[in-house]
Amino acid sequence: MTITITAFEKSPDRGRGLARDMRVRWALEEVGQPYEVRLVTFKTMKEPAHIALQPFGQIPTYQDGDLALFETGAIVFHVAERHAGLLPSDADARARAITWMFASLNTVEPPILEREATTYVERDKDWYHERLLMLEDRIRVRLAQLSRRLAEADWLDGAFSAGDLLMVTVLRRLENSGLLDAYPNLSAYVARGKARPAYKRAFDAQLAVFTSASSA
C-alpha cells in the first residue's frame, strides 16, 4: 500500500514550510518511505469525505491501507514507531525522545501559536500591543528554558529524533519575529534541522505545490 497524506492545494504559508504537512513529509523522508499527496482546498476540507478522515476539517491526514490518522504528532509518532530512523532503539532514550515530542507540541508551541493568531485577528484591538508583549514574554520563558537545556548540544537528547523534528518545526514559526535572536544556540539548532537532506526534500516538495498553484 502507498502512504497518502493530504496538504493544502494553495497553502496560506506561501510555501514557507510552515503548513503542518511539512512535519509529516519530513518524517517520511527521514525514514525513506515513499508517499503520495492528495491536495485539498478549504472547501473540500469541510466536506464529509475529508471530515471522515479529519473530524476537525484540517490537514494533514495520513492513510496507509485501512489505517487513517490525523494530528501531526500522532502521525509522526506512528511513522517513527513503524520505521527506523526517528526513535532510538534503547528503551530509555526512546522514552525521552517521545517526551520531547510531547514537549514540542504541548509546552513550546501553544504560546507561539497564540501569538501568531493574535497578530492576525487582534491587531485592531486597543489592547493588542499589551497582549502581544504578554505573549512574547511567555514565549521567552520557554525559549530560555529550552536554550539552557540544549546548551551546546546538536540535538535535544543524543542523536536526532522525532522530538527534534517537531521542535525544529515549532521554532521555525518564530523565524521572522526576532524572538530567536537572543538564543544563538536555538537559532543554530533550527539551522541544523533545516540543513538535513530529508528536510530539504520535504521543503522542496511542499514549495513545489505552492509554486505550481501560484502559476496556474
N, C-alpha and C positions, 0 to 999 in steps of 0.2 A: 504494500500500500504506500502511496505517496502522501507525505505530510502536506496539508494545505493550511495556510494561515490567511486571515483577512487583513486588509490595510486600506487606508484612505485612497480613493481614486484621485482626489485633489486634497493634499494634506495641508491643514491650516498652518503647519510649521514651515511651509515653503521649502521643504526638502532639507531641513537642517538636522535631521536625525533625532528629533525630539518626540515624534509620534511613537506611541508605545509598541507598535510592531517592530521598531528598531531593536528592542530588547530581545524579542523572540528570534528575529533574524540573526542577531549577533550570537545568541546561544547555539542556534542550529549550525552556524558557520564554524563556531569553535569546536563542535563535536563532529563536524564533517558530514552532516546529514542534509541531503538534498530536500528541497521543499518547493511547493508551488504557492503562488499568491493569488487570491481572489480579491479584486478591488471592489470596494463598496462606496456608495455615496451616502450623504447624510440622510437622504430619503430612504434608501434601501436598508440602512441600519435600523430603521424603526418598523420595518415590515416583519410579518410573522416568521418568515423563514430565517431571518437573522436573529430575531428575538428568541427563537427556539435554541439557538446556539449561545447567545449572549443576552440574558434576560434584561440587562440594563441598556441595551442598544448602543454598545461601544465596540471599539476594536482594541486589540486583535482577538480573533478566535483561533483555535488550533483544532484540526481534525486529522486523525490518523486511524483509518478504518472506521470502526464503530465508536471510537473514543472521541468525544468532543469536549474541549476545555475552554475556559475563559479566565481572565485575570493574568496579567503578565507574570506575577510572582509564582502563581501555581503552574503556569506553562513552563517557565524557566526551570522550576524545581523538577517538573516531570522530565524534561529533556535531560537535565543533569543527572537524575536518578537512572535514567534508561541508557545513557551513553557516557562513556568515559571521557574525561577531559575537563569537567567543571566542578567536580567534587572529589576531595581526597579519598583514598582507599582506607586510610587509618580512621577508625570509628570516631575517635575524639576530635580529630581535625575536621572530619566530615560534619560533625555536630556544630563545631564552631563556625564553619563556612555557612551552614544553614542559618545559624544565629545572625550572621551578618546580612543574609538575605532579608530576614525579618526586620533587622535594624534599619536597613536602607529604606524600606517601604513604609515602616510604621513609626520610626523615630526621626529620621532625617528628612524624608520627603514631605510630610504634611505641612510644615510651616513654609516650605519653598513653594508648594502649590498654592497655598493660601495667599502668599504674597503675589504670585503670578495672577491669580484670579482678581485680586484687589486692583492691580494695575489696569486690568481690562474693564471691570464693571463698576468700580467705585471712584474713579478718578475725578468725577464731577461733584463728589460729596464734600461738604465743608470740613469733615474730619478725615479726609483722605490722607493727608501728609502725616498726621498724628498716628493714624492706624498703620501706615506704611513703616514709619520709624519703629513702632512696636514690633511689627512682624520681622523687620530686619534685625532687631535686637535678639529676637528668639532664634533666628537663623544663625546669627553669630555665636550664640551659646553652643549650638550644635556643632558648628564648624570648628570652634576652638576645642571642643571635646574630641572630635574626630581627628583633628590635626595632632593633638597630643598623643592619641592612641597610635596613629600611623607612624609618627616620628619620622625617622629616615628610611623606613622600610619601603620596599617597592609595592607590596600588596598588604592587605589587612591582616592576613594570618598565613605566613609562609607563601606557598605558590598561589598564582592567580586562580580564582574560583568564581562560582556563580555569585558569591557575595560581592566580589569586586565588580563583576559585570553590572549588577544592579546599582551599586553605589556610584559607579562612574556615570551611568545614565542619569541618575538623580542629580549629581553635582553639575552635570552639563547644563542643567536648566538655569544655573547661576552665571554662566559664562559671560553674559553681556551686562550683568548687574553691578560688577565691581566688587561684589562681596567676597569673591575668592582671592582677591588680590592680596589680602592681609595674611594669607596662608599659602606660602610658596610651595610647601610640600603637598598640599592638596591640589594645587594647580598642576604640579608635576605629575601627580598621581593620575589625574584626568588625562593629561597628555600621554602618559604611558598606555592607558587603556585605549585611547584613540589611535595609537601607533600600532596596535596589534593587527596583523593581517586579516583576521576574521572580522574585526570591527570595520576595517576599511571596505571589505567586500560587502558587508551588510549596509554600510552607509551609502556606498555607490549604488546598490540595488534600490534602496529607498529613494535616493535622489533621482535616479533614472525615471521612476514613476512620476515624480513631480515635474521633471523636465519635459517628459512626454506629454503630460496633461496640459502643461502651460503652452506648449507649441501647437497643440491640437486646435 
